[in-house]
Amino acid sequence: MTDPSTTRTGTGPAPAPAPARRGPVVAALMLGMGLAALDGTIVSTAVPQIVGDLGGLAVFSWLFSGYLLAVTVTLPVYGKLSDTFGRKPVLIAGVVLFLLGSLLCAAAWNMASLIAFRVVQGLGGGALQGTVQTIAADLYPLKERPKIQAKLSSVWAASSVAGPAAGGLLAGYADWRWIFLINLPVGLVALWLICRYLVEPERDRAGVRAGAGKTEPRARVRIDWAGALCVFATGVLLLTALVQGGVAWPWISAPSLGLLGGAAVLGAVTVAVERRAAEPIIPGWVWRRRTIAAVNLALGALGLLMVAPTVFLPTYAQAVLGLGPIAAGFVLSAMTLSWPVSAALSNRVYTRIGFRRTAILGISGALLVLLAFPLLPFPGEPWQPALLMLLLGAALGLFQLPLIVGVQSTVPYEERGTTTASVLFCRQVGQSVGAAVFGAVANGVLAARLGDGGDLDALARALDSPDSLPPATTDLLRRAVDAAVDYVFVGAAGAAALALLVLLTLAPRRFPVLREGAGDGD
């Protein structure tokens, strides 16, 4: 049962919009999240047409890397800005930037211009991802937050299934430029709903709440531009090294070492600048508070482990099981179907046993599922990995949502944007680290098995036409891919174990939830 002793006093949440206005705002949030969620999956299937029209095969991966970099490095900045100026102007700016980037992408004349405009899209995408999650927490009290979070999760689930199909249809039967142009009507509707129905709390206009209904005049806002620039530059160097290392250049090379060294130096400069700033972009309390630090580390580990199913499972399904691209996508979609359902029902668990115990239950289940993957028979049947993904989605729904809802409930309104952004930032960095580490693991296993240093993508392409290869060669290549993906899933299980260790040793037994009519039991 809920333990009232787990709550503490504080400024609490800001007043939510009236219930009558909640529906249009939620619709706007789902549309905004849909823009960000659909973007990556819908572009991926149109790459052949884009390259055929614009050229630039050697650098096309930056269509995704550039967008990812822009989203990740701007998350902390937008989080702080939303706490300083309010959610509405930041979200509006994010939608406008995203739509501007989409329009420019549709008008791109070569690969360099398209990559640059994808970065503009990413600058808007960072505001969309962080601010939408923050507003969702503002709208609903603690007991009701799983409802809106489940809706947002369902947007990601639908996008993962519909995105590749929509991108393929538009690129094949219309023109690849339409995959960017269709963002415009969706974004304009979201923009109108935000402008019309999203009402900022009174405290943002009157001043900072001082307690007991009193307010204090708002001091002149001081923006930490130096800190924002340092955070941005550090993130760009670090993520570029992680994303391109082992792909565009070897890990032990001048570009990799230079980027990582530069990121380390800039990281130290960032810490020094933020310590002196009056209103730092990344405040020190984000890491000094046990609850926030634990959630950041745990969700960073989540980003790390998610690389295994999202990046390597489709290759496994096609190269080992012999499925086509669409069927391989459906194997992965089993996870995206169970995740939002589990997340929606998680409040029935954490209101009884607490945020921490619910997350421990979820990540323990995920750990077992990830360890079970290497035990699948070779080559096996498609339903076997699909069943594991169904179980993995259910486990991760119990893990992620209670942590996000829990950490958002431990901070007042004026700190919620920064807190939410720090959580999402750590998850994004975890994904980048996971892609680099597990990519190196997979290629290392392939090199040991085949002795030619071939990479996973090249083998997957070779196995697209197995009839053109001798049966013995096909079997050898498939077993090599199977072994590589097995090792990746073992590594993902290690990331899950790391998250479990963080929750057991660092996270407090009871989250210090602000008093708002609900608490966190133990």
N, C-alpha and C positions, 0 to 999 in steps of 0.2 A: 504494500500500500504506500501511497505517497506520504512522505515524512515532512511535515511542515518545518521541522528544524533545519532542513536543508536550504530554506530560502533566506535571503538577507535583504536588508533594506537598501534602497538606492533610488536613483532617479527613475528607474523602470522604463517601460516602453513608452514611446510617444503615442498619443491618441490615434487610433486607426480611423480611416475614413468610415463614414456611415455605411452600414451593411448594404444599403441600396446602391451605393457607388462601388462596392467592392467587386462586383461582377465585371464591369467594364475594365477596371484596373487589372484584375486577374487575367482577363482576355488580352490586355495589352502586354502584360508580363509574359504570357505564353507565346504571343506572337514575336516579342523581342527575343526571347530565348530560342524560339524556333529559327530565327535568322542566324543566330550564332551556331546552333546545333546542326542545321542543315548544310552550312557552308562547306565544311570539310568533306562530308560524304558525297555531296552532289558534284563537287569539282573533280574528285578522284577518277570517276568513270569517264570524264570528258578529256582527260589528259592526251590521249592519242590524237583526237581532233584538234586540240589546241596546238600541240607540237606540230602537227601537219600543216596548220595554217600560219603559225607565227615562227616556227623553228625553235631553236634554243633547247634541244634535247639535253645538252650537257648540264643545263642549270634549271631544268623544270622543277626539280625537287624544292627549289626555293619558293615555288607557289604555295607550298605548305609550311616550309620552315619560316619564311618571312612573316606569314600570318601568325604562326605560333609564337614567334619571338615578340611581335607587337602586342599580342594579347597578354602574354605572361608578364612582360616587364612593366606594362601599364596598370596591372591590377592593383598593386599597392598605392599608386598615385591616385587612381580613381576612388579607391576606398577612403583615403584621407579627404579628398575633395568632397565626397558625398557627406562625410561627417561635418565638414566645414561649411559648405554652401547649401546642403540639402540634397536629397536624392533626385528630385525632379529635374533640376537643370543639368545634372551629370548624365542622367538617363537620356534626356532629350539630345544633349550633345553627342552621346554615343550612337543613338539611332541616326542622327544626321550624318555623322562621320561615316558610319557603316554604309548608308545609302549613297553618299558621295563616292566612296570607294567602289561600290558596286557599279555605279554609272560609269566611272572612269575605267573599271576593268572591262566593261562591255565595249568601250571605245578604244581599247589598247591596240597599238599598231605593231608592237613586237614583244618578245618575251621579257625584255628588260622593263618596259613600261608596265606590263601586266604584273610583274613581281612588285614593282614600286606601288602600284595601286592596291595590290593585295595587302601590303603593309598598312596603307590607309584604312582598308577594311578592318585589319587587326586592331588598329588604334580605336576604332569604334567598338569592335568586339570585346575588348577588355572592359569597357564601360558597361556593355550589355550584361556580360556574365556576372560581374561582381555586384552591380547595382540592382539587378533583378532579384538576386538571392537576398540582398539586404532588405529591399522593399517587401518581399514575401514575408520576412520575419517581422517587419513593422506592421503589416496588415492584420496578422492573426496572433492571438494569445498562444501561450505555450501548448495548451491541450489541442489546439486546432492546427498547429503548424504542419503536422504530417500531411494534412489534406493538400495544402498548396505545394508542398515539396514533392508529393507524389504526382501532382499534375505536371510540375516542371520536369520531373524524371520521365514521365510518359512522353513529353515532347522529345527528349533525347532518344528514347526508345523508338518512337515513330520515325524520327529522322534517320536513325541508323538503318532502318529497313527501307524507307521510301527514298532516301537520298540517292543511293547508287542507281536505283531504277529510274528516277526522274532525270538524273544527269545523263544516263545513257540514252533515254528517249529524246531529250532535248538536243543532245549532241548529234544523235543519229538521224533524226527526222526534221529538225529545225536548224538551229545553229548554236554552237557552243556559247555564244554571247548571251543567249537567253537564260543560261543558268545564273547569270548575274542580274539580268533585267527583271526576273520574276521577284527579286527581293524588293523592288520598288513599291508595288502595290501593297505587299504585306507590311513593309516598313512604314508606309504612309498611314495605313489604318492604325498601326500601333502608335505612331506619333500623335495622331488625332485623339485617340483614346487617352493617352498620357496627358496631353495638354488640357483636355476637357474634364477628365474625371479624377486625376491624381491630385489630391490636396495635401500640401505639406502641413505638418503639425504647427499649432500656433506658436510654440516656443521658438521655431526658426525665425519667426517674424518679430516677436516681442523681445527676445533675449534668451539668455541661458537660464534654465531653471535653477533656482537656489534652494529649493526644498519647501515643503508645506505650502505649495501653491504660489510662492513668491518667485519673482524673476529678478535678474540683475541685468543691467544694460549690456548689450553685446560690445565687447572690445573690438577695436579695429582688427580685422582679419589679417594675419601675417602668413603668407604662403611660403613654404620652404622650397623655393625653386632650386636652390643648390642641391638639396637632398634629393629632389625629384630627378634632377639631371644625373646625379651620381647613381641612384638606384637604376635608372634607365640604362646608363652606360655599362654598369656592372652586369646587369642582366643580359644585355646584348652580347657582350663578350663571352660570358659563361655559356649561354644557351647556343651561341654559334659554335663554340668548341664542342659542345655535347652533340649537337644535331649533325654537324658536318664531319666530326672526327671519325675516322674509319670509313668514311664515304667519299668525301671530296679529297681527303688527304689522309695519310697514315696517322695513327695515334701518336707514335713517336716521330714527330716531324716538327719543323720550325713553326708552321701555322698553328698546330695544336698547342705546343708549348708556349708560344707567344700569346695566344688568346687566353689560356688558362693562367699564365703568369700575370697578364694584364688584368684579368678578372680578380685575381687575388689582391693585387695592388689597389685597384679601384674599390674592392670590398672594404679594405682597411680605411681608405679615404672616406667611404660612405659612413662607416661606423663613427669616425671622428666628426664628420659634418653633422650627423644626426644627433650626436651627444650635445652639440652646442646649439642646435636649432631650438627656437622657442616652441614651434609646432611641427615636430619632425614628421616626415612622411611615414616612416616606420618607427613608431614610438618604442622605447625600451620596454614598456609594460607588456608588449605583445609576447616577449620572451621571458619576462620576470614572473608572470602569473602562471602557476603550474597548469591550470586547466587549459589555457590557450596554447601554451608551449606543447603540452601533451597532444592536443588535437592537431596542431600543425604538423608535428612529427608523425603522428599516426596516419594522417591523410596524405602526407608526403610518401609514406610507405605504400599507401593505397595506389597513388599514381604510379609508383614503381611496379607494383604487381599487375596493374591493369594492362601493361604493355603485352604480357603473355597472351591473354585471350584476344585482345583487339588487334594486335599487329601480327602475331604468329599463328593464331588458330586458323584464319582463312587460308594461309599458305599450307598448313597441315592438311586442311580439308581437301584442297585441290591437289597437292602433290602426293599425299599419302593415300587418301581415300578415293582420289580420282573424281571428285565432284566438280561441277562447273562453278563459275563465279557466283551465280545467283544462289545455287544450292549451298555453297560454302557460306554465303552471307546468312542464310537461314540457320545454320548451325550456331553461329555467333548470336543471332537474334534471340535465341532461347534465353540468354542471359538478360538481354534488355527487356524481355517481357516479364520475367519474374522479379526483377529489381524494383520497379515502381510499386508492384503489388505488395512486396515485402515491406517496402518503405512506408506505404500507406497504413499498414497494420502494425508498424513498429511501436506506435504510441501505446498500444495495449500491453506492450512488454515493458517499455521503459517507465511507464507510470507505476508499474508494480515493483520492478527490481532495480530501477535506476538507469541513467544514461551509460555509466561505465560498464555495468554488468551486461547490459544489452549489447554494447559494442564488443565486449569480450566474447559473448556468445556468438555474434556474427563473424568476427575474424577467426575464431576457433573453427567454425564450420568451413570458412573459406580455406583455411590452412589444410584441412582434411581433404577437401575437394581438389586443391592444387596438387597435393601429394598423390591423389588417386589417378591423376591424368597419366603419369608415366607407366602405370600398371595396365593401361588399356592394351588389348591384344593388337598385334600387327597382322594385317592392316586394319582390322576391325570394321564395325558397321557405323554409319553416320549417326544413328540414334544414341550411341554410347557417349561421344563427346558432347552431343546436344543435351543429353540428360545431365552431364556434369556441369554444363554451362547454366542450365536451369537452376541447379542447386547452388552454383556459385552466385548467380544473381540474387537469389533469395537470401543467401548469407551476407552479401555485401550491402543489401538494402537494410539489414539489421545493424550493420556496422557503420555505414557512412551517415545516414540520416540522424540517428540519435546524437552523434558527435556534433554535427552542424547545428541542429536545433539546440542541443545542450550548451554549446559554447556561445551561441547568439543570446541565450537566455541568461548568461552570467554577466553581461555588460549592458550599460544603459544605452539609450538611443544614440547619443552623441559619440559613442565608441563602436557601434555595431558595424558601420561600414568598413572601418579599418580592420576590425576583427575578422569579418567575413572575407575581405580581400586577402588577408594574410593566410587564411585557410586555403582559399582557392589558389593562391600563388604557390604555396608549398606543394599542393597536389600537381599543379602544372610542371613545376621544376622536377618533381618526382617522375613524371612521365618522360621528361626529356632525359633524365639520368637513366631511367629504365631502358629507353630505346637505345641509348649508347651502350650500356653495359650488356644488355641481353643480345644486342646485335653482335657485339664482340664475342660473347659466349657461343652463339649459334655458329658464327663463321669459324671459330676455333674448333668446334666439334666437327664441322664439315671438313676442315683441313686435316684433322687427325684421322678421319674415316677415309677420306678420298686421296689425301696426299697432294692435292693440287691447289689448295687455297681457294677453291671456288666459293662463291657466296650463295646465300640462301635464295636470293631473287633469281640468280642465273639458273640454279637447279630447278626452281619452280617453273621457269619459262621452258626449260628443256623438257620437263615432264608434262607440258601442255599437250604434246603429241607423242604419247608413249609408244604408239605403233611404229614410229620411225626409229626407235631404238631397239637393240637386241633385248630379249626378255631378261637376261642376266644383268645387263646394265641398268635396265629400268628398276629391277628389284634392289640393286645395290644403291641407286640414287634415292629411292623411296625410303629405304632403311636408314640412310644417312640423314635425310630430312627428319624422319621420325625420331632419331636419336637427338638431333639438334633441338627440336621443339621440346622433347622430354626434359633436357637439361634446362631449357628456359623456364619450364613450369616448376622445376625444382628450385630454381633461383627465385621465382615468384613466391613459392612457398616460404623461402627464406625471408622475403620482404614481409609476408603475412606474419611470420614469427617475430620479426622486428616490431611490427605494429602491436602485436600482443604483448611483447615485453614492455613497450612504452606504456601501454594501458595499465599493466600490472605494477609497474615500478614508479612511474611519474604521475599519472593521472590521479587526482584525489578520489577517494572512495565515494564522496558525494560532491556533485558539482554545486558551487555556491550560486544558486539561481536567485536572481532578483525577485522580490516579492511582486507578483502580478496575479495572484490567485491560484498558482500551481507551483509545485516544487519537484525536486528530483529525489525520488526515494532511493533506498539503498538495498 
